Amino acid sequence: MNYASSGLSDEIMDAFKGLNITRILPKMPSVTPDYEMPSVTPDYYYTTAKPPVFRTSWHQLIVIGNGFDLECGLASSFSDFVKARTVDFEKADHGQIAEDVLFTKTIWDVILPSMGDANWCDIEGSIADWIAPKNREGKSSKSKFEKTLHKLANPTGTYDPDKAEDSVALFLEMRYQHHEPWNSENLLQITREDLAKLESDFDRYLSDEVETSKGYKEKVSELMSEIILGQRPSNDEYDVEESILSFNYTRAVNQFRSDEHDTEYVNIHGRLGGEIVFGIDGTDRMDNPMALPFTKTYRLMTLDLPDVGKLVHVPRSGLPMADGTKMIKFYGHSLGEADYSYFQAIFDSVKLYEGDTRLVFYFRPHKLSSGCIQDVNCARKEMMEKVIRLLTAYGLTLDNKDHGKNLIHKLLIEGRLSVSLLGNNVRRQ
């Protein structure tokens, strides 16, 4: 309706004719506001400021093993620990006072030498061979634990030092001269309790090494930075995050930070000053009542671990921007059978076969027993063999067996698998 042409409009206009506004204004009270106007930061959309940049997320998981600590100059191998124990036991044999002796001899100090050369890679393998061995077909076979129990329950008075079960039986007979009749329950109890003592001794040994190893913490920071930055995209292009899964008990640097995020850092087998775990892989052993208490799965249930699920970003479908863990880097890990369960869980989480996650296995030539530095090509070949064993084992777990057979080939042709020399071409001392 057009009010300008209506009679009502004319009446309103006539009412305002002759009205002097200036006569009204002075009569209006002067009011001082009793509040202050709030300070408001203008929104990007209503200013000329540069709008925020929305970046695609990019996450990497870094997996480190004992080779990491060794490269940083830490005497962290199990063989180093065994040498220190041997010196201590010799002190005790020569009648030195108890205060000078750091360690207590356990059943494992008899078991391990009888299982061959003990090093960091096979300590847990030795435990598995003792308590729940498998034959070449992967089936359970009679253990030396069972043979030892038979020897204890049926003593003959004669012992063959070349047989592990005889050496252990003799040690236990001397240690428990008036013991109740032997059975699997009390022998298992002694075995578990002595393993806990061994773990505690190793904790004390390694803690001392961390404190006395010159430059260790600085080397840790430097090496970790090299691994983090290797093949890492720019923060200008991506919202970058890192997680660290450590199979070591050390944590010399409390936190590594990216520009915007705290880094999740988990010591999966416990850490120094707390409880640490020596254990065996639980695959195909969880239904074995003798082996169960020695599995990592069983042992980790007793630890107050942080939320391990945060280490891996699981890809989600239907999102506008890419997500999920884009790269998994490995360094200093033996990729041994004892940890296959962890790797299977990680690979399953990122949907390794059909996903887009890249696997990078870093290596550096290490020092040989002769004192010489390993040839680069030999070091690469050694790492490739470990990678092939790991991925072949994982392929066997896939429901689609054809996918399992061609997994390595698929990763290679998609550019998602590499064995790469890290930085310097020699291992630093």
N, C-alpha and C positions, 0 to 999 in steps of 0.2 A: 504494500500500500504506500502511496506517495502522500506523506503528511504535509509536505510543503504546499500543496494545492488544496488542502482541506480547510474547513472552517475552524476546526479545533486548533490548527496550527496558527491561524490568524489571531485567535484569542490569547494564546500563550505569548506570542510576540508582543501584543498590545500590553500585557501585564508587565513585561520587562522594560517597556519604553519609559524613559525618564528616571529609571532607577540609578542612583549614584552609588557605585560600588565603593568609592573612597570614603563615604560616610560610615560604611559598615565595618571596614577593615580595622580602623583604630579601636573600635569597641571589642575586637576579638582578643582574648587573653594571649600573652606571650608564654609559650611553653618551651622549657629546656628539656630535651630528652634525658632520661636517667639511665641510659644504657649506651654501650659502645657498639658500633657496627662490627660484626665479626670479620676477621681477615680470612679471605677465601682464596685458595690456590686455584687459578683458572683451570678448567678441564682442557686436555689436549685438543678436543674437538672444537673448542670455542676460542682458541688462541692461534697465533701464528707459529707457536713452538712446533718443533719436529715431532711427529706422532711416534708412539712407541713401535719398536720393531718386534714382530712376532716371529720367533725362530723355531725351527724344527728341533725337537728333542733328540739327543744323541747320547747314549749311555754305553760305557765299557766296563767289563768285569776283568780284573787282573788277578790271576792265580799265581801265587808264589810258593816255592818249596824250599827245602834246606839248601839247595844250590845258591839261593839268593844270599843267605847268611854266610855261607862259605866264601863267596866272592867278596863279601864285605870284611873278610879277615877274621871271622868268628870261628873258633874251634868247636863247631857245633855237631860234628858227625858223631855217630854212636861209637865208632872206633876210637875217637879222641876221648870219649867218656870212659870206655873200657880201659884204655891205657892209664888214665888217672886212677881208676879203681884198682888196677893191678899194682901200681905203686903203693897205694894205701894198704892193700892186703899184705904186701911184703913188709911194710912197717909193723903190722900186727904180728906177722910171723916171727919178727925179730924182737918181739917183746916191748915195743914202744907203748907208752901210756895211751889210754883210750882217748884223751883229749886231742892227741895228734892224728887220730884215725877218723877220717870223715865218713867213711862208708861201712856198711854192714853187709857181710856176704849173704847172698840169698840163693835160693834154688836156681834162679836164672843165671847166676854166675857159673853154674855147672852146666846148665842146659845149653846156653848159647855157644860156648866153645866147641861143644860136641856136635853142633849143627853146621859147622864150617865157619868160614870167615864172617864175622858179624860187622856189618856197616849200617849206615842209616837206612839204606834202601831195604835191607832184608831182615832187620830186627823184627818187624811185624810179620814178615814171611816166616821167620823162624818160630815165632809163637804159634802161627797157624800150622806149621809142619809138626810141631810138638803136640798140639792139642787136637787138631782136626785136619789132618793132611788129605790131599786129593791125589789120585793117580793121574796118569796122562790123559785119561778119558774124562777127567773132571769128577770122578766118583770118589766117595769117601773110602779111605783105606785104614787099616789098623794103625793107631798112633803109638808113638813112643811113650806117651802118657800111660796108655793101657799096658804096654810092655813093662814099664816101671812098676806099676801097681801089681802086676803079676809077680814080679821079682820080689817086691816087698811082702806080699801076702804068702809067698812060698820061698822063704830064704834058704839058700844053699850054703852060705858062708864063703862062696867064691865069687869073685867079680872080675869081669873082663874090662879093662880100662878103655878098650877100643869101642865098646858099646855104650851109647849114650845112656840107655836105661840102667846099665850096671853102674855107671859113674854117679848118676843121680840117686840111685837106691843106696849106694854106699854112703854118700853125703848125708842123706836123711837118716840112715841107721846110726851114724855117728852123732848127728845133731839131736836126735830124739832116741836116746838109748833105752828108755823105758816107756815107749809109746804104746798106746792101745792098739788093738789089731787094725791093720790098714784096710781102708776101703776107698771107693771113689770119692765119697763125700769129704772125708778129712784130707785126702791128698789134694782135691780141688781147692779146699779152703786154704791150705798152705801155699799152693801155687798162686792163688789170687792175692793173698796177703803179701807175699814176697814180690809180686809184680807191682803192687802199690808202693812198697819200699823202694824198689828200683826207680819208679817214676819220681818219687820224692827226692831221691839222691840225684837224679838227673836234673831236676828243677834247681837244686842247690848248686850243682856243678855249673850249669849254664848261666844262672844268675851271676855267679862270680866271674865267668868269662865275659859277659856283657859289660860288667863294671870295669874290668881290667884290660879289655881289648882296646888298644890305642886307635882312635879315629873311627871306631865302628859306627857310631851314631851318624857321623857326618857322611860316611860312605853309604849308609842305608838311605839317607835322604837324597843323595846324588843319584844312586842307582834307581831308586823308585821314580824319581823325576824323569829319568831317561825312558823308563818303561811306559809311564803315563803319557808322555809327549810323543812317543813313537806312533806314527800314522794317525795321530789325533787331529780332528778337524779344527778349524778356527772358531773361537768363541763369537766372532762377528757373524758367522753364518749359522751356528748351531747353539742350542742351549745344552752345554756339555756337562755330564756328570760321570763320576767314577765310583766303583766299589772295589774293595780289595778283600780277597779270600786268601788267608794265609794258613798253610799247613805247618807253619813253624810255631814255636811257643814264645818267640820274642816279639816285641813291639817297641822298638827303640824310639820311634817317632809316633807320638800319640795320634796325630791327625795330619792328613794331607788335604789340602783345599784346592778346589778349582776357584774360578773367579766368583762364583755365585752359590756354590753348594758345599756343605760338609760332605766328606767322603766316608761312606760306610766301610768299616774295617773290622773283620771278624777273624779271630784265631779259632778255627773250627775244632781243634783238638785241645783247647784250653790254653792258658798262658801262664808265664812265670809268675810265681807268687800266689797262684791260685791252685787249681787242680789241673794236671796235665794227663793225657791219655795215650798209652800205647795200646793199640787194638788191632783186630783183624777185620777183614771185610766180611760182612754178614750174609752176602749172597750165598744161597743154598746152605747156610749154616744156622739159620735162626730156629730151625726145628731140632737142632742138636743140643741137648741139655748141658753137655760138657763144654761145648764151644760157645754157647750163648753169652755167658758172663764175660767172655774175652772179645766179643764183637764191639766194634766202634759204635754201632747203633745202640746197643745195650748200655755201654759206658757213657755215651753222650746224654742219655736220658737223665743221668745224675748231675749233669752240669747245668748251671744257670746261664745258658747261652743267649746272646742277643737275638733279635729277630733276623734269622738268616735269610728269610724270604725277601728282605729288602736288597739283598745282593744282586738279584737278577730281576730285571724289568721284563715282565711277561708281555709279549705283544698282544694288543687288543684290536679286534676287527672293528671297522666302521668309524674310526677316528679320522678327523680331517687332516691331521698331521701324523707323520710316522712316529712310532713309539717302539718300546721294547729294547732289549740289549742288542746293540749293533755290532759289538766286537768283544771277543773274549781272548785275552792275552795270557800266555803261560810262560813262566820263567823259573828255572831252578827246580822244577818238580820232576821227579823220576817217572811220572805217569804210570806208577806201578799198580798191580792188581789190587793192593790193599785199599786203594781209593777209588776204584771203579764205580762204586755205588754213588759217590758224590757227583762224578762226572756224568753219569747216566741221568741223574736228577736234573742237573743243569741243562744238559742237551735236550731233555724232554721239555723243560720249561720254555726254552727259546724256540721250540719246534724246529730243531736243527735241519731236518730233511727238507721241509717245505718252506722254511722261513728264509730270512736274509742275513742272519748273523754270520759274521766272519770269525774264523779261528786263526790266531797267529801264535805260533810256537817259536819263541825267541831262544837263541842259544849263543854261547860263547865257548870257544875251545878252553878246556880246563887242564890243569896240571896233572900229568901222569905220575905214577908211582916212581918212575925213573927220575923225576924232577923236570923233565922236558914238557913244553907246552904242546898240547894236542894239535895235530894238523886240522885246518879249518874244514877241509872236505871230509875228514874222518868224523869230526864233531857233527857236521851236518847229517852224514849218513846215520850216525848213532841216534840223533834226534828223530830223523825220518822213520827209523825202525820202531821207535817208541810210539810215535804218532799213529803209524799204521796198525800196531797192536791195539792201541786204545780205541781207534775208530772202528776197527774190525770187530772188537768185542762189543762196542755199542751197537753196531749194525745187527748183531745177532739178537738184540733185544727188541728190535722193531717188529711190529705185527706183520707188516708187509715184508716178507723175506727178500723179495726182489729189490726193494728199496735198501735193505740192509747190505746187499751184495754190491750195489753200485753207489753207495753213499760217498765214498772217498772220491770216486770219479766225478760225481755230480758236484761236490764241493769245489773240486779243481776247475772244472770247466766254467763254473759260475764265479770264479775268482774269490771264493770264500774260504780257502785253505792255503796257508803259507807257512813255510819253515824259514825263518829269517835270522840272519846274523845281527845281533844287537850291538850297535855302536862300535866300540873298539874291537879289533879282531883278535885280541889276546885277553886272557883273563887277568884282571888286575889283582895285585898282591896287597 
